[in-house]
Amino acid sequence: MSTPFRQLSVLAALVLTGCGSGEPRVPVVAVTGKISYYGQAPAGAQVVLHPVAKSAESDVAPSGVVKDDGTFQIGAYDQGDGAPPGEYVATVEWFRIVASGEGGGGRGPNVLPAKYASPELSPLRVTVKAESTQLEPIDIR
């Protein structure tokens, strides 16, 4: 086999096997929800699902960003692709943008109660079923 042909064969094999991280992905199902804070949508808030039962398979923390209408889609590997079925503790953090002196701005403090940012303290428990799951509405006060 000639050298250029061998190089082309190796390149083709790499393309066919993919250039990903090689980590196995667990199956996910679509997960959507809606959240409010004192009746208002916390647009831009981050919702993260932390598996209750820790295992190598469930070593993902699916998350999503709250839209202007309060809805969110959870993604484990890609935006909105879903989460593995199971039991989770949900955390929510909402950092409002604050202005600084010279026209700049940055991330301000989390405006939600601190307990919602901690998997150990959050009262938000959710179950992702084996099929597409619409979570119960979350209302933080």
C-alpha positions as CSV (number, residue, x, y, z in Angstrom):
1,M,0.0,0.0,0.0
2,S,1.4,3.4,-0.9
3,T,2.0,6.0,1.7
4,P,-0.6,8.6,0.4
5,F,-3.2,5.8,0.3
6,R,-2.4,4.7,3.8
7,Q,-2.7,8.3,5.1
8,L,-6.0,8.6,3.3
9,S,-7.2,5.3,4.9
10,V,-6.2,6.5,8.4
11,L,-8.0,9.8,7.8
12,A,-11.1,8.1,6.6
13,A,-11.1,5.8,9.7
14,L,-10.9,8.8,12.0
15,V,-13.7,10.6,10.3
16,L,-16.0,7.5,10.4
17,T,-15.3,6.9,14.1
18,G,-15.8,10.5,15.0
19,C,-13.7,13.0,16.8
20,G,-15.8,13.2,19.9
21,S,-14.6,12.7,23.5
22,G,-15.3,9.0,23.3
23,E,-17.4,9.2,26.5
24,P,-20.5,7.1,26.3
25,R,-23.8,9.1,26.4
26,V,-26.7,7.8,28.4
27,P,-30.1,8.0,26.7
28,V,-32.0,11.3,27.4
29,V,-35.7,12.3,27.0
30,A,-37.1,15.8,26.4
31,V,-37.6,17.8,29.6
32,T,-39.4,21.1,29.7
33,G,-40.7,23.3,32.5
34,K,-41.9,26.7,33.6
35,I,-40.7,28.8,36.5
36,S,-41.7,32.0,38.1
37,Y,-40.3,34.2,40.9
38,Y,-43.1,36.1,42.7
39,G,-45.2,35.6,39.6
40,Q,-42.6,37.0,37.2
41,A,-40.4,35.0,34.7
42,P,-36.8,35.0,35.8
43,A,-35.5,35.3,32.3
44,G,-31.9,34.2,32.0
45,A,-32.0,32.1,35.2
46,Q,-30.1,28.8,35.1
47,V,-31.9,25.6,36.1
48,V,-29.7,22.6,36.8
49,L,-30.8,19.0,37.6
50,H,-28.6,17.1,40.0
51,P,-29.1,13.4,40.1
52,V,-30.2,12.1,43.5
53,A,-28.6,8.6,42.9
54,K,-25.0,9.3,42.0
55,S,-23.4,6.8,39.5
56,A,-20.9,6.9,36.7
57,E,-23.8,6.7,34.2
58,S,-25.6,9.7,35.7
59,D,-22.5,11.8,35.9
60,V,-24.2,14.6,34.0
61,A,-25.9,17.7,35.4
62,P,-28.6,18.6,32.7
63,S,-29.4,22.3,32.6
64,G,-31.4,24.9,30.9
65,V,-31.8,28.7,30.7
66,V,-35.2,30.3,31.4
67,K,-36.7,32.3,28.5
68,D,-38.6,35.5,28.7
69,D,-41.9,33.6,29.2
70,G,-40.6,31.6,32.1
71,T,-40.2,28.3,30.1
72,F,-37.0,26.3,29.8
73,Q,-35.7,23.2,28.1
74,I,-33.2,20.9,29.8
75,G,-30.1,19.6,28.0
76,A,-27.6,17.1,29.1
77,Y,-25.2,17.0,26.2
78,D,-26.6,19.6,23.8
79,Q,-28.9,22.6,24.3
80,G,-32.4,21.2,24.9
81,D,-31.6,17.6,24.2
82,G,-33.1,16.4,27.5
83,A,-32.1,14.5,30.6
84,P,-31.7,10.9,31.6
85,P,-34.7,9.5,33.3
86,G,-34.5,9.6,37.1
87,E,-34.9,11.5,40.3
88,Y,-33.3,14.9,40.6
89,V,-32.8,17.9,42.9
90,A,-33.2,21.1,40.9
91,T,-31.2,24.2,41.6
92,V,-31.9,27.7,40.2
93,E,-29.7,30.7,40.1
94,W,-30.6,34.1,38.6
95,F,-27.9,36.7,38.3
96,R,-29.1,40.1,37.2
97,I,-26.8,42.3,35.2
98,V,-25.6,45.3,37.1
99,A,-24.2,48.5,35.6
100,S,-20.8,49.8,36.5
101,G,-19.6,53.4,36.5
102,E,-18.3,53.8,33.0
103,G,-21.0,52.2,30.8
104,G,-19.9,48.7,31.5
105,G,-21.8,46.0,33.4
106,G,-21.4,42.6,34.8
107,R,-23.0,39.8,36.7
108,G,-24.5,40.9,40.0
109,P,-25.5,38.7,42.9
110,N,-28.0,35.8,42.7
111,V,-31.4,37.4,43.4
112,L,-33.1,34.2,44.4
113,P,-33.0,32.8,47.9
114,A,-29.7,31.0,48.5
115,K,-31.3,27.6,49.3
116,Y,-32.3,27.3,45.6
117,A,-28.6,27.4,44.5
118,S,-27.6,24.4,46.6
119,P,-28.3,20.8,45.7
120,E,-28.1,20.0,49.5
121,L,-30.7,22.7,50.4
122,S,-33.0,23.1,47.5
123,P,-36.6,21.9,48.1
124,L,-37.1,21.4,44.4
125,R,-37.4,17.7,43.6
126,V,-38.3,16.5,40.1
127,T,-38.8,13.2,38.3
128,V,-37.8,12.7,34.7
129,K,-39.9,9.9,33.3
130,A,-38.9,7.4,30.6
131,E,-40.7,9.5,28.0
132,S,-40.9,13.2,27.3
133,T,-41.5,15.0,30.6
134,Q,-43.2,18.3,31.3
135,L,-42.2,19.3,34.8
136,E,-44.7,20.7,37.3
137,P,-44.6,24.6,37.3
138,I,-42.1,25.9,39.8
139,D,-43.1,29.1,41.7
140,I,-40.4,30.5,43.9
141,R,-41.4,33.0,46.6
